[in-house]
Amino acid sequence: MTGIKTVAVCGAGGTMGAGIAIVAARAGFDTICFDMSADALARQRGAAEKFFGKSVEKGRMTAEDRDATLARMSDATDLEALADCDLVIEAIFENLDVKKELFGKLNGICKESTIFASNTSTLSITEIAGGSGRDDRVVGMHFCLPAQVMKLIEMSRGINTSDETFDAAWAWTEACKQIPVETQDKPGFILNALLVPFNNDVIRAIEAGLCSAEDIDIAIKSGLGYKMGPCTLLDLIGLDTQVRLGEAFYPITLDKRAAVPPLCRRMVAAGRLGNKSGSGLLTGQTPPKATEAPGYAIVSAGGSRSFPEGGAFLDAASEDAPVTIHLGGGFAPDTGKTAVVVELDTECLGVHTGESLNGGPSNVVGFARYRNGDDAPSNLIELVRRPQTDPAALAAARAIFEVAGFDVVVCADQPGRIVDRLVRPKYNDALRFLDEGLATAADMDKTCCMGLGYPDGPLERVTRGGLARHYDVSSAILAMTGQPGYAPARAAVVAKTREG
Ligand SMILES: NC(=O)c1ccc[n+]([C@@H]2O[C@H](COP(=O)([O-])OP(=O)(O)OC[C@H]3O[C@@H](n4cnc5c(N)ncnc54)[C@H](O)[C@@H]3O)[C@@H](O)[C@H]2O)c1
């Protein structure tokens, strides 16, 4: 039993607060919706009525339950109305002084036992609690957007939070049928600590001319099975929000990957914020899929990571054809062909073709079928072009793989191509967070699966794919870029050492 009967949500006129109020009222708690804006409260009251109306239509609740739930929700613009509540959850503006001021005022109004919870995404719970006059009774309770739909809550303790407070807040989230995970009072907790630098890496990859935003989404969805591509997510949350997140994180973490990418600032300055302004990273332009393709011959120099078991694609090859596909690390130039396609591992295509800056057009195209360590190869083909790659050669390679049923993306000859470039720093982060005790491996993975719709968490995936393989891929990219995010995390170094 939590002893909590009445809950107040501060900022209930806003996006998160409105959802949190629905969660509380739905679970049977008397819910005071507090906001400084009466208009915002009225708008959210309408939204709550609509939400519960839909729940009735879908058979999730009866009309009587809906009426009783709405009757449990009351509006307030005067803080004094919160005097008797047992739990206050604040979801007001993301500003330390504003949050401290609110808790400071509430300390003089609420009863001794009232627990204060903060839904902050980027601020420290300990610092917010510092202004409350009751820092043992303050807890972090980070809901995901939209709160009324998403079950995950990241729970964190400030330095002075008492066990009693943490346990009572935890029990309350369970009484609401939410799924809490425990994390530490560190910037971004689990979800944003992994997501903010990753999303910045995505923007930097576009800025670096690696590939289109569309191809990043295709690659990440097909290669990693994420439900939503990162560019779709960025356009949804807004590039202005991403700027704010970077500005909040970088000064605390000094992680360069958290710093706002220049392209992100330029997009915001240009009014391209994402869905809310009508245009963002995604352009809506994808080339039509090929319906016919030239024939291809296979030349194998040894084991292929892309096609280890043979299969239909290899069976469909001919003896002599306009395109030659080299598997297993081999390559022989042949200017008489429409295209010469070379399988890549962690190396760049230039290793095979040479790095001549001013040679004429080249018919050589690189490719790799994305594969997580020894997992079965995915359906994703990353094609690699160099500046001088003949568009006809690229089109022929694309057509061959598309007609064979693969998801095909095209990227520049840059280290890690698309998927490894973006996902390896995230694996290193997750492994380091595990060492630092941010959360258990299970909770970190659960957070990513529930909060972001990943099919499996980063720790499960990187260990399944093999930590030694992660070491190899990360080290190869580090050697070419010098970017610290690719420095293999301790566990990967250990795995590599043991393998040797
Ligand atoms: N939007 C997200 O995806 C998301 C996700 C998780 C957590 N959060 C966190 O939730 C909090 C709110 O974010 P949001 O996106 O819902 O913001 P929002 O701007 O949509 O809503 C904030 C609400 O707080 C009200 N408000 C501001 N100052 C107030 C005060 N002193 N007293 C009473 N009401 C006040 C505003 O009138 C507004 O209705 C932030 O701390 C944010 O970091 C946001």
The ligand as an SDF file (V2000), in Angstrom:
LIG
                    3D

 44 48  0  0  0  0  0  0  0  0999 V2000
    7.7220   16.4910  -24.0250 N   0  0  0  0  0  0  0  0  0  0  0  0
    8.3840   15.3680  -23.7900 C   0  0  0  0  0  0  0  0  0  0  0  0
    8.6090   14.5210  -24.6750 O   0  0  0  0  0  0  0  0  0  0  0  0
    8.8410   15.0600  -22.3890 C   0  0  0  0  0  0  0  0  0  0  0  0
    9.0720   13.7330  -22.0290 C   0  0  0  0  0  0  0  0  0  0  0  0
    9.4350   13.4360  -20.7280 C   0  0  0  0  0  0  0  0  0  0  0  0
    9.6010   14.4680  -19.8190 C   0  0  0  0  0  0  0  0  0  0  0  0
    9.3960   15.7630  -20.2020 N   0  0  0  0  0  0  0  0  0  0  0  0
    9.5460   16.8170  -19.1740 C   0  0  0  0  0  0  0  0  0  0  0  0
    8.2460   17.1890  -18.7240 O   0  0  0  0  0  0  0  0  0  0  0  0
    8.2150   18.5740  -18.3610 C   0  0  0  0  0  0  0  0  0  0  0  0
    7.1420   19.2850  -19.1540 C   0  0  0  0  0  0  0  0  0  0  0  0
    7.3840   19.1440  -20.5260 O   0  0  0  0  0  0  0  0  0  0  0  0
    6.2250   19.3870  -21.5980 P   0  0  0  0  0  0  0  0  0  0  0  0
    6.8050   19.0100  -22.9040 O   0  0  0  0  0  0  0  0  0  0  0  0
    4.9720   18.7200  -21.1440 O   0  0  0  0  0  0  0  0  0  0  0  0
    6.0660   20.9710  -21.5080 O   0  0  0  0  0  0  0  0  0  0  0  0
    4.8320   21.8840  -21.9660 P   0  0  0  0  0  0  0  0  0  0  0  0
    5.4220   23.1980  -22.3140 O   0  0  0  0  0  0  0  0  0  0  0  0
    3.9720   21.1730  -22.9470 O   0  0  0  0  0  0  0  0  0  0  0  0
    3.9650   22.0430  -20.6380 O   0  0  0  0  0  0  0  0  0  0  0  0
    4.3890   22.7550  -19.5020 C   0  0  0  0  0  0  0  0  0  0  0  0
    3.1530   23.2320  -18.7530 C   0  0  0  0  0  0  0  0  0  0  0  0
    3.5990   23.7210  -17.5010 O   0  0  0  0  0  0  0  0  0  0  0  0
    2.8830   24.9150  -17.2170 C   0  0  0  0  0  0  0  0  0  0  0  0
    3.7240   25.6820  -16.2860 N   0  0  0  0  0  0  0  0  0  0  0  0
    4.9450   26.2150  -16.5200 C   0  0  0  0  0  0  0  0  0  0  0  0
    5.4270   26.7890  -15.4070 N   0  0  0  0  0  0  0  0  0  0  0  0
    4.5020   26.5790  -14.4310 C   0  0  0  0  0  0  0  0  0  0  0  0
    4.4320   26.8830  -13.0600 C   0  0  0  0  0  0  0  0  0  0  0  0
    5.4010   27.5400  -12.4390 N   0  0  0  0  0  0  0  0  0  0  0  0
    3.3370   26.5030  -12.3680 N   0  0  0  0  0  0  0  0  0  0  0  0
    2.3500   25.8390  -12.9920 C   0  0  0  0  0  0  0  0  0  0  0  0
    2.3470   25.4950  -14.2970 N   0  0  0  0  0  0  0  0  0  0  0  0
    3.4240   25.8620  -14.9980 C   0  0  0  0  0  0  0  0  0  0  0  0
    2.6770   25.5870  -18.5470 C   0  0  0  0  0  0  0  0  0  0  0  0
    1.5710   26.4970  -18.5130 O   0  0  0  0  0  0  0  0  0  0  0  0
    2.4050   24.3580  -19.4530 C   0  0  0  0  0  0  0  0  0  0  0  0
    1.0310   24.0670  -19.5060 O   0  0  0  0  0  0  0  0  0  0  0  0
    9.6380   19.0890  -18.6130 C   0  0  0  0  0  0  0  0  0  0  0  0
   10.3600   19.0030  -17.4090 O   0  0  0  0  0  0  0  0  0  0  0  0
   10.1770   18.1050  -19.6350 C   0  0  0  0  0  0  0  0  0  0  0  0
   11.5840   18.0090  -19.5960 O   0  0  0  0  0  0  0  0  0  0  0  0
    9.0060   16.0740  -21.4520 C   0  0  0  0  0  0  0  0  0  0  0  0
  1  2  1  0
  2  3  2  0
  2  4  1  0
  4  5  1  0
  4 44  2  0
  5  6  2  0
  6  7  1  0
  7  8  2  0
  8  9  1  0
  8 44  1  0
  9 10  1  0
  9 42  1  0
 10 11  1  0
 11 12  1  0
 11 40  1  0
 12 13  1  0
 13 14  1  0
 14 15  2  0
 14 16  1  0
 14 17  1  0
 17 18  1  0
 18 19  2  0
 18 20  1  0
 18 21  1  0
 21 22  1  0
 22 23  1  0
 23 24  1  0
 23 38  1  0
 24 25  1  0
 25 26  1  0
 25 36  1  0
 26 27  1  0
 26 35  1  0
 27 28  2  0
 28 29  1  0
 29 30  1  0
 29 35  2  0
 30 31  1  0
 30 32  2  0
 32 33  1  0
 33 34  2  0
 34 35  1  0
 36 37  1  0
 36 38  1  0
 38 39  1  0
 40 41  1  0
 40 42  1  0
 42 43  1  0
M  CHG  2   8   1  16  -1
M  END
$$$$
